Amino acid sequence: MKVSDILRVKGSTLYTAHPDEPLAQAVNVMAEKDIGSLVIMEHGDLVGMLTFREVIQAVVKNGGSVGTMLVRTAMDDHPLTCTTETDMDEVRRMMLDRHARYMPVMDKRMLMGVISFYDVAKAVVDSQNFENQMLKAYIRDWPAEDETPAA
């Protein structure tokens, strides 16, 4: 299974922010849209990721509020990325190694989408459920053995 399979099911809605916008504004978008991340774009290029992890770290550093902080000061400026052709096993390994919960999907310099650890886990469970159904159907249709004893 490839990343493109997840994006096809998930859809193409993307939420982005600019690195020089107020962090409070970005957090409001995340809350209103009930999303855990924003892709940070500048001049059409991916320059970072803002997730609830970075927001919490910024709030703690700033004494409990976002104050006048900008997205740039809180974002991860070296986000982990993949392509639509990346295999799901590789994505799982990458996400686990970096403790990443969200990963932008890129096609050269174009943002194609974002996948989350939830999306990856759901794809694995759905794939396993399908495989289990096929195996159960195969077992149900197993040909009966010839019961005549061998001489």
N, C-alpha and C positions, 0 to 999 in steps of 0.2 A: 504494500500500500504506500502511496506517495502523498505528499503534502497537498497536491492538487485535488486529491480525493476528498480531503477534509474541507478545503475551501469550496468545493462544488456543493457540498451539503450545507455548509455553514452560511454561505451567502457572502456578499461583497461589501457590507456596510463597514466603513472605516471612520474612525474618529482620530483627528490629529490636533496638535497644538503647535504654536510657535515658541521657540526657546525664550523669547523676550516678553512673553505675556506673563501677567501675574500668576503665581502658583495658585492663588485662591480661585482665580477664574477657571483654571484647568481642573482643580479639585471639584468645583461646582459642576462642570461638565461630566466628570466621572460619576458623581453622585446622581445627577439628573438622568443620565443614560444607563445607570446601574452597570458600569463597566469597570474593569480592574486595571485598565491601561490606556494610555494615549501614546500614539506614535508622534514623535517630535520632528517636524519637518521645517527646513529653512531653505529658501531658494529652490524648492523642488527636490531637495536631497534629504535623506534620512540622517538626522544628527543625534537622535537619542530616543529613549523610551522612558516614559514616566509611568510607574506602577504604584499601587498602594504601598509597597515596601519603601520606595524612595520618598513618598509623601510622609510616611510615618517617621522615617529617619530625619527628614528635614524639620518636621514639627518638633521632634525631640531636641535637635540641635538649636532650634530657635526658641527654646523655653516654653513650648506648648502651643505655639500658634504659627501660622504661615506668614503672618505679618505682611511685609511688602516684598517678600522673596519672589524671584522670577523662576520660571520653569527651568531655565538654564542651570540654576544653582542646585536643583534637586535631581534632575534627570540623570539616567545612566547614559553617559556619552559614548559608550562602546557596547551597544546592545548586540546580543547574539542574534544572528539572522540565518535563514535558510532560503532555499528556492522551492518552486513548485515541484521540482523533480527530486527533492531530497526524500529518501526513504524514511518511513515512520520509525523504524528501529534506530536509525541515526539521530532523528529528532529527539526521541526519548532519551538516548544516551547523552546528547548535548544538553538537554534541559536538566537532566539529573546531575550531570557534572558541574554545571554552573548555577544550580538551584534557581533556574529561570522558570517563571510561570507563564511568561508571554514571549512570543517570538515573531518579529516581523518577517513576512515572506517577500522576498525581493526577486525581481527578474531584471538582472543587471542593476540599473539605478531606479527602476520603477517599483513602487510599493504595490504589492498584489493583495495583501491582506495581513492579518495577524492571527496566529493560532495560539491557543492557550493550552496549558497542561490538561485542563478539563477536556478540551477538544480531542487531544491525543488519547486520553484515557477512554473517552466515549467511543472513539473509533476502534480502539483495541477491543473493548467489551462488545461492541456491535459485531465486529468481525468474529470474535469467539462464539457469540450467540449463533451467528449464521452457520459457522462450522459445526457447532454442536447439533443444530437442527438437521444439517445434512448427514451427519454421522448417525443420528437417531433414525432418520428416514432410511438410510442404507441398512442399518441393523434390522429394522422392522421388515424390510424387503429381502432379508437374507434368504437364499434358497434353502429349502429343507434338505437335510442330508438323507441319503438313501439308508434306510434303517434295516436292510437285510444284512444278516451277519455274514461276514466273509468266511468262506469255507476253507 
